Amino acid sequence: MDVTFSFSGELFEWEGQGAWFFVTLPRDLAEDIRDLELPRRGFGSVKVKVRTGGSEWQTSLFPDRKSGSYLLPVKKAIRRAEGIDEGDLVDFEIDLTVA
C-alpha cells in the first residue's frame, strides 16, 4: 500500500563538500513517517517517489539529527527542469510504500 504526503519546504545547499541541495520535511510529517512500518535502508533512510511541478523521481529521505526530521535531496536535473534554486519555497508530494 502506498501512502502519499504533500508539503512545502525551502530548498537549501548543504554546507559540506559537494553541491547537494535538500529540503527539510516538516517535523509533524517526519513524526508521521517514523510511525509507519516502512522498510529502512542504510543510515535509516526511507525510499520514496517524489513529485514537484512536472518532475518525478525516486530517491530516499535521510534522517537528520540536527532538525529532528528527514532531508529530501533534490538533484540538479530536477532543480533545472523546475527552475528552482536555493531559498525557494517548493511544493512536493512524496509516496512511501508501507509494508
N, CA and C atoms as a LAMMPS dump frame, in Angstrom:
ITEM: TIMESTEP
0
ITEM: NUMBER OF ATOMS
297
ITEM: BOX BOUNDS ff ff ff
-5.0000000000000000e+02 5.0000000000000000e+02
-5.0000000000000000e+02 5.0000000000000000e+02
-5.0000000000000000e+02 5.0000000000000000e+02
ITEM: ATOMS id mol type element x y z
1 1 1 N 0.845 -1.182 0
2 1 2 C 0 0 0
3 1 3 C 0.889 1.243 0
4 2 1 N 0.55 2.19 -0.848
5 2 2 C 1.296 3.443 -0.889
6 2 3 C 0.59 4.507 -0.05
7 3 1 N 1.37 5.313 0.628
8 3 2 C 0.877 6.446 1.399
9 3 3 C 1.485 7.695 0.792
10 4 1 N 0.659 8.71 0.548
11 4 2 C 1.115 9.947 -0.082
12 4 3 C 0.997 11.113 0.893
13 5 1 N 2.048 11.929 0.918
14 5 2 C 2.065 13.143 1.727
15 5 3 C 2.422 14.327 0.833
16 6 1 N 1.858 15.484 1.126
17 6 2 C 2.204 16.728 0.431
18 6 3 C 2.741 17.719 1.456
19 7 1 N 3.726 18.503 1.039
20 7 2 C 4.292 19.521 1.923
21 7 3 C 5.036 20.554 1.094
22 8 1 N 5.353 21.664 1.718
23 8 2 C 6.185 22.712 1.111
24 8 3 C 7.429 22.865 1.971
25 9 1 N 8.551 23.133 1.314
26 9 2 C 9.788 23.322 2.051
27 9 3 C 10.757 24.207 1.294
28 10 1 N 11.667 24.801 2.048
29 10 2 C 12.664 25.7 1.467
30 10 3 C 13.903 24.914 1.043
31 11 1 N 14.318 25.106 -0.189
32 11 2 C 15.493 24.439 -0.74
33 11 3 C 16.763 25.097 -0.187
34 12 1 N 17.692 24.258 0.289
35 12 2 C 18.958 24.801 0.798
36 12 3 C 20.122 23.956 0.315
37 13 1 N 21.29 24.581 0.257
38 13 2 C 22.508 23.879 -0.127
39 13 3 C 23.221 23.394 1.119
40 14 1 N 23.619 22.123 1.095
41 14 2 C 24.357 21.52 2.201
42 14 3 C 25.671 22.242 2.398
43 15 1 N 26.093 22.422 3.632
44 15 2 C 27.31 23.184 3.925
45 15 3 C 28.578 22.36 3.814
46 16 1 N 28.47 21.052 3.545
47 16 2 C 29.641 20.198 3.43
48 16 3 C 30.194 20.205 2.015
49 17 1 N 30.983 19.175 1.704
50 17 2 C 31.568 19.062 0.371
51 17 3 C 30.489 18.753 -0.659
52 18 1 N 30.732 19.201 -1.879
53 18 2 C 29.789 18.931 -2.968
54 18 3 C 28.679 19.952 -3.013
55 19 1 N 27.873 19.845 -4.03
56 19 2 C 26.781 20.801 -4.236
57 19 3 C 25.44 20.102 -4.028
58 20 1 N 25.233 19.507 -2.858
59 20 2 C 23.984 18.823 -2.556
60 20 3 C 22.942 19.819 -2.092
61 21 1 N 21.736 19.653 -2.599
62 21 2 C 20.621 20.513 -2.206
63 21 3 C 19.537 19.645 -1.574
64 22 1 N 18.927 20.16 -0.51
65 22 2 C 17.933 19.416 0.243
66 22 3 C 16.761 20.304 0.637
67 23 1 N 15.699 19.646 1.06
68 23 2 C 14.567 20.281 1.718
69 23 3 C 14.336 19.498 3.002
70 24 1 N 14.129 20.198 4.105
71 24 2 C 13.814 19.546 5.371
72 24 3 C 12.306 19.366 5.457
73 25 1 N 11.876 18.136 5.713
74 25 2 C 10.451 17.881 5.873
75 25 3 C 9.949 18.533 7.157
76 26 1 N 8.682 18.972 7.176
77 26 2 C 8.111 19.489 8.426
78 26 3 C 8.179 18.407 9.507
79 27 1 N 8.416 18.813 10.739
80 27 2 C 8.615 17.851 11.827
81 27 3 C 7.399 16.96 12.062
82 28 1 N 6.182 17.513 11.924
83 28 2 C 4.991 16.687 12.125
84 28 3 C 4.895 15.595 11.06
85 29 1 N 5.299 15.905 9.841
86 29 2 C 5.318 14.911 8.773
87 29 3 C 6.379 13.842 9.069
88 30 1 N 7.538 14.265 9.544
89 30 2 C 8.597 13.313 9.896
90 30 3 C 8.112 12.352 10.985
91 31 1 N 7.36 12.856 11.958
92 31 2 C 6.819 12.002 13.011
93 31 3 C 5.833 10.987 12.429
94 32 1 N 4.986 11.431 11.488
95 32 2 C 4.042 10.52 10.84
96 32 3 C 4.792 9.42 10.09
97 33 1 N 5.871 9.776 9.405
98 33 2 C 6.658 8.797 8.652
99 33 3 C 7.332 7.805 9.596
100 34 1 N 7.871 8.311 10.71
101 34 2 C 8.509 7.422 11.687
102 34 3 C 7.517 6.412 12.276
103 35 1 N 6.235 6.794 12.354
104 35 2 C 5.207 5.911 12.911
105 35 3 C 4.79 4.798 11.953
106 36 1 N 5.121 4.926 10.666
107 36 2 C 4.74 3.923 9.679
108 36 3 C 5.702 2.739 9.696
109 37 1 N 5.192 1.578 9.337
110 37 2 C 6.043 0.392 9.215
111 37 3 C 6.623 0.372 7.812
112 38 1 N 7.798 0.986 7.672
113 38 2 C 8.45 1.119 6.371
114 38 3 C 9.76 0.347 6.356
115 39 1 N 10.101 -0.214 5.206
116 39 2 C 11.437 -0.813 5.108
117 39 3 C 12.49 0.29 5.206
118 40 1 N 13.448 0.116 6.08
119 40 2 C 14.535 1.093 6.256
120 40 3 C 15.749 0.62 5.492
121 41 1 N 16.498 1.579 4.976
122 41 2 C 17.718 1.287 4.237
123 41 3 C 18.902 1.807 5.034
124 42 1 N 20.068 1.892 4.391
125 42 2 C 21.262 2.396 5.055
126 42 3 C 21.041 3.739 5.716
127 43 1 N 21.624 3.938 6.879
128 43 2 C 21.533 5.174 7.656
129 43 3 C 20.113 5.472 8.125
130 44 1 N 19.206 4.497 8.035
131 44 2 C 17.814 4.718 8.438
132 44 3 C 16.998 5.443 7.383
133 45 1 N 17.508 5.455 6.149
134 45 2 C 16.804 6.163 5.078
135 45 3 C 15.54 5.422 4.653
136 46 1 N 14.643 6.147 4.015
137 46 2 C 13.359 5.63 3.57
138 46 3 C 13.213 5.935 2.082
139 47 1 N 12.958 4.901 1.285
140 47 2 C 12.81 5.063 -0.161
141 47 3 C 11.47 5.748 -0.47
142 48 1 N 11.505 6.733 -1.39
143 48 2 C 10.298 7.474 -1.762
144 48 3 C 10.271 7.766 -3.257
145 49 1 N 9.065 8.023 -3.754
146 49 2 C 8.877 8.583 -5.089
147 49 3 C 8.403 10.015 -4.856
148 50 1 N 8.997 10.972 -5.574
149 50 2 C 8.758 12.391 -5.325
150 50 3 C 8.236 13.073 -6.59
151 51 1 N 7.336 14.019 -6.395
152 51 2 C 6.858 14.864 -7.492
153 51 3 C 6.916 16.32 -7.071
154 52 1 N 7.359 17.139 -8.009
155 52 2 C 7.257 18.589 -7.859
156 52 3 C 7.082 19.146 -9.257
157 53 1 N 6.14 20.064 -9.423
158 53 2 C 5.855 20.585 -10.766
159 53 3 C 5.575 19.437 -11.709
160 54 1 N 6.27 19.409 -12.844
161 54 2 C 6.109 18.339 -13.82
162 54 3 C 7.152 17.246 -13.7
163 55 1 N 7.953 17.273 -12.646
164 55 2 C 9.044 16.299 -12.481
165 55 3 C 8.693 15.241 -11.457
166 56 1 N 9.186 14.025 -11.705
167 56 2 C 9.003 12.905 -10.786
168 56 3 C 10.303 12.11 -10.75
169 57 1 N 10.715 11.669 -9.561
170 57 2 C 11.929 10.875 -9.444
171 57 3 C 11.867 10.025 -8.184
172 58 1 N 12.781 9.065 -8.106
173 58 2 C 12.895 8.227 -6.915
174 58 3 C 14.181 8.574 -6.18
175 59 1 N 14.084 8.595 -4.863
176 59 2 C 15.228 8.906 -4.024
177 59 3 C 14.961 8.338 -2.637
178 60 1 N 15.687 8.785 -1.66
179 60 2 C 15.462 8.372 -0.27
180 60 3 C 15.411 9.603 0.615
181 61 1 N 14.636 9.505 1.683
182 61 2 C 14.646 10.504 2.743
183 61 3 C 15.709 10.073 3.742
184 62 1 N 16.499 11.028 4.218
185 62 2 C 17.569 10.71 5.157
186 62 3 C 17.289 11.367 6.508
187 63 1 N 17.36 10.587 7.595
188 63 2 C 17.131 11.184 8.914
189 63 3 C 18.193 12.24 9.217
190 64 1 N 17.75 13.322 9.851
191 64 2 C 18.643 14.424 10.186
192 64 3 C 18.521 14.714 11.678
193 65 1 N 19.564 14.392 12.425
194 65 2 C 19.546 14.607 13.877
195 65 3 C 19.416 16.082 14.24
196 66 1 N 20.047 16.923 13.467
197 66 2 C 20.058 18.36 13.778
198 66 3 C 18.637 18.936 13.804
199 67 1 N 17.838 18.599 12.793
200 67 2 C 16.479 19.152 12.707
201 67 3 C 15.441 18.249 13.373
202 68 1 N 15.804 16.986 13.63
203 68 2 C 14.838 16.04 14.162
204 68 3 C 13.827 15.605 13.116
205 69 1 N 14.186 15.76 11.854
206 69 2 C 13.282 15.448 10.75
207 69 3 C 14.004 14.579 9.726
208 70 1 N 13.536 14.652 8.484
209 70 2 C 14.185 13.988 7.356
210 70 3 C 14.597 15.038 6.332
211 71 1 N 15.643 14.708 5.577
212 71 2 C 16.078 15.55 4.475
213 71 3 C 15.723 14.869 3.161
214 72 1 N 15.186 15.662 2.239
215 72 2 C 14.86 15.203 0.899
216 72 3 C 15.871 15.803 -0.066
217 73 1 N 16.721 14.98 -0.718
218 73 2 C 17.665 15.518 -1.698
219 73 3 C 16.94 15.888 -2.988
220 74 1 N 17.337 17.01 -3.57
221 74 2 C 16.752 17.471 -4.837
222 74 3 C 17.904 17.65 -5.82
223 75 1 N 17.989 16.717 -6.777
224 75 2 C 19.134 16.707 -7.684
225 75 3 C 19.08 17.846 -8.698
226 76 1 N 20.246 18.126 -9.263
227 76 2 C 20.44 19.245 -10.175
228 76 3 C 19.484 19.21 -11.368
229 77 1 N 19.279 18.029 -11.962
230 77 2 C 18.399 17.92 -13.125
231 77 3 C 16.981 18.368 -12.785
232 78 1 N 16.514 18.063 -11.595
233 78 2 C 15.175 18.478 -11.161
234 78 3 C 15.146 19.98 -10.922
235 79 1 N 16.169 20.507 -10.253
236 79 2 C 16.213 21.952 -9.985
237 79 3 C 16.204 22.733 -11.291
238 80 1 N 16.965 22.268 -12.27
239 80 2 C 16.99 22.939 -13.584
240 80 3 C 15.644 22.842 -14.288
241 81 1 N 15.086 21.632 -14.332
242 81 2 C 13.812 21.409 -15.035
243 81 3 C 12.691 22.254 -14.437
244 82 1 N 12.718 22.445 -13.123
245 82 2 C 11.65 23.177 -12.441
246 82 3 C 11.991 24.647 -12.196
247 83 1 N 13.212 25.052 -12.53
248 83 2 C 13.609 26.452 -12.332
249 83 3 C 13.62 26.86 -10.869
250 84 1 N 14.079 25.947 -10.012
251 84 2 C 14.124 26.254 -8.579
252 84 3 C 15.572 26.348 -8.117
253 85 1 N 15.784 27.132 -7.054
254 85 2 C 17.133 27.35 -6.551
255 85 3 C 17.086 27.55 -5.044
256 86 1 N 18.246 27.65 -4.455
257 86 2 C 18.379 27.824 -3.017
258 86 3 C 17.484 28.958 -2.519
259 87 1 N 16.768 28.683 -1.426
260 87 2 C 15.895 29.682 -0.819
261 87 3 C 14.463 29.649 -1.327
262 88 1 N 14.222 28.935 -2.429
263 88 2 C 12.861 28.858 -2.97
264 88 3 C 12 27.944 -2.1
265 89 1 N 10.745 28.338 -1.915
266 89 2 C 9.764 27.503 -1.239
267 89 3 C 9.105 26.639 -2.309
268 90 1 N 9.21 25.32 -2.173
269 90 2 C 8.795 24.392 -3.219
270 90 3 C 7.753 23.419 -2.665
271 91 1 N 6.733 23.125 -3.48
272 91 2 C 5.708 22.147 -3.121
273 91 3 C 6.138 20.765 -3.593
274 92 1 N 6.013 19.78 -2.713
275 92 2 C 6.384 18.398 -3.02
276 92 3 C 5.249 17.46 -2.663
277 93 1 N 5.228 16.327 -3.351
278 93 2 C 4.354 15.22 -2.999
279 93 3 C 5.258 13.99 -2.96
280 94 1 N 5.172 13.214 -1.879
281 94 2 C 6.004 12.011 -1.764
282 94 3 C 5.119 10.793 -1.547
283 95 1 N 5.496 9.694 -2.17
284 95 2 C 4.82 8.407 -1.993
285 95 3 C 5.767 7.47 -1.252
286 96 1 N 5.26 6.807 -0.222
287 96 2 C 6.003 5.804 0.533
288 96 3 C 5.239 4.488 0.426
289 97 1 N 5.968 3.404 0.293
290 97 2 C 5.342 2.093 0.272
291 97 3 C 5.376 1.503 1.669
292 98 1 N 4.182 1.24 2.207
293 98 2 C 4.046 0.726 3.553
294 98 3 C 3.891 -0.789 3.497
295 99 1 N 4.613 -1.481 4.358
296 99 2 C 4.551 -2.96 4.387
297 99 3 C 3.218 -3.447 4.887
